[in-house]
Amino acid sequence: MAKSLDIVDEHQQELPGLWALYLSAGQPIATIWVGNLLVSVDPTPKDKNTPGWHDRGAVLNDTTLRSERRQACDWFQPLMPEKAS
């Protein structure tokens, strides 16, 4: 399953993105793509208490999309609000 979505980058430019849901061993994995660049992966999309993973080359620490994106394969999970304190 896939859905188109608009994503706003750090300079407020709106870009077309794609949210896609895959199944691996019967378990859902959610992804977000901008063009041919994989920017986010959520291996547990049903668990709202665990954030997905974002590529630092495409996404800033606050999860805003970079205006100059690249594939870095340097993945991070942002802190959830209750875990940030």
Backbone as numpy.savetxt, mean C-alpha at the origin, in Angstrom:
# Nx Ny Nz CAx CAy CAz Cx Cy Cz
-10.07 -10.41 -7.76 -10.92 -9.24 -7.76 -10.01 -8.00 -7.76
-10.41 -7.00 -8.51 -9.64 -5.76 -8.57 -10.59 -4.57 -8.70
-10.17 -3.45 -8.13 -10.95 -2.21 -8.19 -10.02 -1.05 -8.48
-10.46 -0.16 -9.35 -9.71 1.07 -9.61 -9.91 2.03 -8.46
-8.88 2.81 -8.16 -9.00 3.84 -7.14 -8.07 4.99 -7.49
-8.40 6.15 -6.99 -7.55 7.32 -7.18 -6.71 7.49 -5.93
-5.41 7.72 -6.14 -4.47 7.90 -5.04 -3.84 9.28 -5.20
-3.75 10.03 -4.11 -3.17 11.37 -4.14 -1.73 11.28 -3.62
-0.79 11.86 -4.37 0.61 11.82 -3.94 0.95 13.00 -3.04
2.21 13.10 -2.65 2.64 14.14 -1.70 2.48 15.56 -2.24
2.33 15.71 -3.56 2.12 17.03 -4.16 0.66 17.24 -4.58
-0.21 16.43 -4.02 -1.66 16.50 -4.24 -2.06 16.17 -5.68
-1.22 15.48 -6.41 -1.56 15.03 -7.76 -2.32 13.71 -7.64
-3.47 13.64 -8.30 -4.28 12.43 -8.26 -3.82 11.47 -9.34
-3.58 10.22 -8.94 -3.07 9.20 -9.86 -3.98 7.99 -9.85
-4.11 7.31 -10.99 -4.90 6.09 -10.99 -4.15 4.95 -10.31
-4.84 4.24 -9.47 -4.25 3.09 -8.79 -5.16 1.89 -8.95
-4.70 0.77 -8.47 -5.47 -0.46 -8.55 -5.33 -1.21 -7.23
-6.45 -1.53 -6.62 -6.49 -2.40 -5.45 -6.84 -3.77 -5.96
-6.02 -4.77 -5.68 -6.26 -6.13 -6.16 -6.20 -7.11 -5.00
-7.10 -8.07 -5.03 -7.15 -9.10 -4.00 -6.77 -10.42 -4.65
-5.77 -11.06 -4.09 -5.30 -12.35 -4.57 -5.56 -13.39 -3.50
-5.55 -14.65 -3.89 -5.63 -15.75 -2.93 -4.35 -16.55 -3.01
-3.77 -16.84 -1.84 -2.58 -17.68 -1.75 -2.87 -18.74 -0.70
-2.86 -19.99 -1.10 -3.21 -21.09 -0.21 -4.57 -20.85 0.45
-5.49 -20.25 -0.31 -6.83 -19.99 0.18 -6.97 -18.76 1.06
-5.87 -18.04 1.31 -5.89 -16.85 2.16 -5.82 -15.59 1.30
-6.61 -14.56 1.61 -6.58 -13.33 0.81 -5.31 -12.52 1.08
-4.83 -11.88 0.04 -3.72 -10.93 0.11 -4.14 -9.72 -0.71
-4.18 -8.54 -0.08 -4.58 -7.31 -0.77 -3.32 -6.56 -1.21
-3.39 -5.97 -2.39 -2.26 -5.20 -2.91 -2.77 -3.88 -3.48
-1.86 -2.91 -3.53 -2.15 -1.65 -4.21 -1.03 -1.40 -5.20
-1.43 -1.12 -6.41 -0.51 -0.86 -7.53 -0.72 0.56 -8.03
0.36 1.21 -8.43 0.31 2.49 -9.16 1.12 2.23 -10.43
0.44 2.18 -11.55 1.09 1.77 -12.78 1.57 0.34 -12.62
2.82 0.08 -12.95 3.35 -1.28 -12.80 4.14 -1.44 -11.50
3.97 -0.51 -10.57 4.72 -0.52 -9.32 3.83 -1.00 -8.17
4.26 -2.07 -7.51 3.58 -2.56 -6.32 4.00 -1.68 -5.15
3.04 -0.97 -4.55 3.38 -0.03 -3.49 2.99 -0.52 -2.10
1.96 -1.38 -2.01 1.50 -1.85 -0.71 1.00 -3.28 -0.81
1.24 -4.04 0.27 0.77 -5.42 0.37 0.20 -5.61 1.77
-0.97 -6.21 1.84 -1.56 -6.54 3.13 -1.85 -8.03 3.15
-0.99 -8.81 3.83 -1.19 -10.26 3.85 -2.35 -10.70 4.74
-2.89 -9.78 5.54 -4.04 -10.10 6.40 -5.09 -9.00 6.30
-5.71 -8.82 5.13 -6.64 -7.69 4.96 -7.88 -7.75 5.86
-8.21 -8.92 6.37 -9.38 -9.01 7.26 -9.05 -8.52 8.67
-7.78 -8.47 9.02 -7.33 -8.03 10.35 -7.08 -6.52 10.32
-8.02 -5.76 10.81 -7.90 -4.29 10.79 -6.94 -3.76 11.85
-6.47 -4.63 12.75 -5.53 -4.20 13.79 -4.08 -4.33 13.36
-3.83 -4.94 12.21 -2.47 -5.12 11.72 -2.35 -4.40 10.38
-1.48 -3.38 10.30 -1.36 -2.64 9.05 -0.64 -3.46 7.99
-0.88 -3.10 6.75 -0.17 -3.74 5.65 1.26 -3.22 5.55
1.97 -3.69 4.53 3.36 -3.32 4.30 3.45 -2.38 3.12
4.34 -1.38 3.20 4.50 -0.37 2.16 5.96 -0.28 1.74
6.20 -0.09 0.47 7.57 0.03 -0.05 8.04 1.47 0.14
9.14 1.65 0.89 9.66 3.00 1.16 10.02 3.77 -0.11
10.33 3.08 -1.18 10.65 3.76 -2.43 9.44 4.40 -3.08
8.25 3.96 -2.68 7.01 4.48 -3.27 6.14 5.24 -2.28
6.33 4.98 -0.98 5.44 5.52 0.04 6.27 6.16 1.15
5.85 7.34 1.59 6.49 8.02 2.72 6.10 7.34 4.03
6.79 7.66 5.11 6.51 7.05 6.41 5.08 7.24 6.87
4.44 8.34 6.47 3.05 8.57 6.86 2.06 7.90 5.89
2.56 7.06 5.00 1.84 6.29 3.98 1.32 7.13 2.81
1.81 8.36 2.68 1.49 9.16 1.50 2.35 8.68 0.33
1.76 8.62 -0.83 2.48 8.18 -2.02 3.52 9.23 -2.41
4.72 8.78 -2.70 5.78 9.70 -3.15 5.46 10.20 -4.55
5.88 11.43 -4.85 5.71 11.94 -6.21 6.74 11.31 -7.15
7.92 11.01 -6.64 8.96 10.33 -7.42 9.10 8.93 -6.85
8.37 8.00 -7.45 8.32 6.64 -6.92 9.35 5.74 -7.60
9.81 4.78 -6.83 10.70 3.74 -7.39 10.50 2.49 -6.55
10.88 1.38 -7.10 10.80 0.13 -6.36 12.06 -0.02 -5.54
11.92 -0.04 -4.22 13.07 -0.16 -3.34 13.15 -1.53 -2.68
12.01 -2.22 -2.62 11.92 -3.50 -1.90 12.40 -3.33 -0.45
12.09 -2.17 0.12 12.38 -1.86 1.52 11.02 -1.63 2.17
10.46 -2.68 2.73 9.08 -2.67 3.20 8.99 -2.29 4.67
7.94 -1.53 5.02 7.70 -1.14 6.41 6.21 -1.20 6.71
5.91 -1.36 7.98 4.54 -1.28 8.47 4.41 0.01 9.27
3.44 0.86 8.94 3.27 2.08 9.73 2.72 1.73 11.12
3.01 2.59 12.07 2.47 2.41 13.41 0.98 2.69 13.41
0.24 1.86 14.07 -1.20 2.10 14.24 -1.33 3.21 15.29
-2.39 4.03 15.23 -2.54 5.15 16.19 -2.38 4.73 17.65
-2.99 3.61 18.06 -2.88 3.20 19.46 -1.50 2.68 19.80
-0.70 2.28 18.77 0.64 1.79 19.02 1.70 2.89 18.92
1.32 4.06 18.45 2.26 5.15 18.22 2.69 5.82 19.53
1.90 5.70 20.56 2.23 6.39 21.81 3.18 5.62 22.68
